[in-house]
Amino acid sequence: MTSDSVSRETACSLLALARVDEPRGSLCVAENLGFEIKRAYWIFDLPEGAERANHAHREQYEVLVAVRGSFAVHCDDGHGRESRTLASPDAGLLIPPMVFHTLDGFSPDAVCLVFASGPYEYDEYVHDYDEFRALVSGR
C-alpha cells in the first residue's frame, strides 16, 4: 500500500502506553487497552523483505507494539486505508475486528509484541482479501 492509496483514516488508532523512565532503566505498561488480554505473542528474527499478518480478525481486537526496532502497519477497513510506522515501545496500534492488516518494512532488530483479545482460532481469521471485501460491504 502506498501513500497514494490512503483515502482516509481507518478505525485503527494509536494508544499511548504508560512509560516510566528512571536511572535504573525504563519500562512501559500495557493496561486499559479497551479489552481483556487473552493472548500475547511476539514476532522477531524476520528475514529481509518479510511480510506478516495479511488478514483481518472477525471478532478479536489486537494491539501491536514495536518493543524494539520499527515496522510499518497497513490497515484497511473496507472504506479507507492508512499506513503507520511503529518505532517506539511506548506506543501501541489498536486494530479492531474486520480491519485487514499487513506488517512489513521490518528493521533488522524489530520485535513486534501483540496483545490479543482472544485465543488463536483458525476460523477467527479472514485471510482472503476478496472475502474480506465481501464481508465488510455486507455490513
Helices and strands as residue ranges (DSSP letters): G 3-5, E 13-16, E 18-22, E 25-29, E 39-43, E 52-57, E 62-68, E 71-76, E 81-86, E 91-95, E 100-104, E 111-116, G 122-124, E 125-126, H 129-137
